[in-house]
Amino acid sequence: MTAERVQVLIIGAGPAGAMAAWTLATAGVRDVLVVEAHRLPRAKLCSGVISTKTLRWMQAVWVPFPAQAVIGASRHLVWRVGGRERLFVAPNDLLFVDRAQWDAGILAAAQAPTVRAPVTVQDGVRAVAYDRATRRVRLADGTWIRADWVIGADGTAGISTRAVHGQRVPQITAYEAQWAEVPIRPAVYLDWDLPGGYGWVFPKWAGVAVGGASAQAGWTPSRRAYLDQLAQGAGVHLPAGPVPGHGIPSHVPWPPTNGHCLLVGDAGGWADPLIGEGIPYALWTGWAAARALLTPDPARTYTRWARRLGAWQRPLRWVAALRQRTGAAWLGRWIADHPRREAWVWASLIARPLPVLEGGQRIDGEETVTITAGHPGG
């Protein structure tokens, strides 16, 4: 059976896949296809937090910011530790976005006629099989796509991770529900008393998101009771309704590529080890994978850059491991012991700049680009 041929196949149109698409489009790489299992714009269970480090990094690489997706903002954080509350006023706003509009905005920039090589997007079709020997991917409609390179951005349970590692990305489950038209004070509410994790109440201009995540076993059956109690502490009364869950990667499986498929975002296991934040890591790895394809040895280059991001995360992983071993809300109590530590947490978790790659942040040039085909035996 003949297969459609493309230079790059991007599986998944979340932030990582959309960022990879935008990077390749602005670099002038033609024959880039993005396939997405859901119809776009897709709804996504996600708090949609855009932190200071995300904003600064997007500005540094000149990524178009989908301002129309912003649905909330606050720089007031209430920390709950040991049953007590304390207000922290951050130097910058946390923004909250509608993920359907956010993802679609970045992807639309990659399709715009003004970029050097607009990408093609095929939504509503799932990638279901991967054959590394022939560098082909089969879609649910029976179509085979032969790609010189694949960027796997299809989440913790997609085919990309299984193709590289033979299994899903290890994960914990976060539970979150979002309610519209629920009045709330305009402050972020963070509960550090949840053992092995934390809970959150995020204010939106037209509602509220309430959730929690913990790596400690045993809290799942009581999640609704916990979220009700958490919301009441933040002055919110939650209506009845289900509390769905979604996976957060718990660690990064290695290596990040099999020599043909580069794993990005959740598919690569990238999330903040302490707070589960995923958007900045999705954007960064999607951008780095796309940039790596412009080098003579993409797999080796991306592996080196991913290792740099892993080194950047090392202090966070160390603190996360210590918190897990204590089996209690150790981090919250440590923060509460001294007021200045709140500013340290903000600077370390929210505002710390992401790594910068060699060669500068932008891709310049006027010609379209042909990349080198992957090596199945690599």
Secondary structure, DSSP 8 states (H G I E B T S, - for coil): ---EEEEEEEE--SHHHHHHHHHHHHHTB-SEEEEESS-SS-------EE-HHHHHHHHHTT----GGGEEEEEEEEEEEETTEEEEEEEEEEEEEE-HHHHHHHHHHHHH-TTSSS--EEEES--EEEEETTTTEEEETTS-EEEEEEEEE-S-TTSHHHHHHHSS---EEEEEEEEEET----SSEEEETTSTTEEEEEEEETTEEEEEEEESSTT-GGGHHHHHHHHHHHTT----S----EEEEE-S--S-SBSSSEEE-GGGGT-S-TTT---HHHHHHHHHHHHHHTTSSSHHHHHHHHHHHHHHHHHHHHHHHHHHHHHTS-HHHHHHHT-THHHHHHIIIIIS------TT-S----SS-B------TT-
